[in-house]
């Protein structure tokens, strides 16, 4: 009995437009991160609730200024 391994699939060559923008810049542009200061989220509260995919999470500030996220 013999087994054969299928040939590996090679990635398609980069297009001319892909070469014009460095890879790191393409990654950064597609994965933009939004930054929000915690004081804007909490205002005067010590805890807030976050609804994500139907689940409820709690984000709390400790007395030492750390954050705790619980489900």
N, C-alpha and C positions, 0 to 999 in steps of 0.2 A: 504494500500500500504506500503510495507516495503523496506527499502534500506539496502544494505549490503556494507560494506567497504572492499575492497580487502586487504589481509594481506600485511603488509609492507615488502618490499624487504630488506633483510639483506645483508650487504656487505660480500663478500667472505673472508674467513680467510686469513691472510697473509701467504705467502709461506715462506719456510725456508730461501731463499735468501733475502726476504724482511726484515726478522728479524735480519739478520746479519748487515745491515746498518741502523743506526738510521734514523727516519723519517725526521728530519731536514736536515740531510746530503743528503738524496734522493731528497728533495725539492730543496736545493741549487744547486745540480748538474744539475737538469733538468731546472732550471730557471737562468742560468748564465747571468749576466748583463755585458754588454760591457761599459767601461768607456773611453771617449774620451775628452781630454782637449779642452776647447773652442778655445784656440789660434790655435789649429790644424784645427779646422773647419773654423774659420774666416780668418786666416792669416792676411792680411792687411785690410780686408773689415770690414764694420760695419754691413753688412746685407748679408744673404745667403738665397737661395731658396731651399726648400726641396720638392721633388715630392713624394707623398704617395698615393697609390691606385688611381692614375689618378687625384688627386687634388694637387694644388700648394700651399705651405705654405711659409711664410717668417719668418725668425728668425732674429731679430734685437737686437743690443746692444744699450742700452741707454747711455747717457752721464754720468750717475751715475753707470754704470757697470752692470745694470740689463738686463735680457733677456725678449723679447716680441715675442710671436709666434702668427701670424695671418694667417687666411685662405684667 
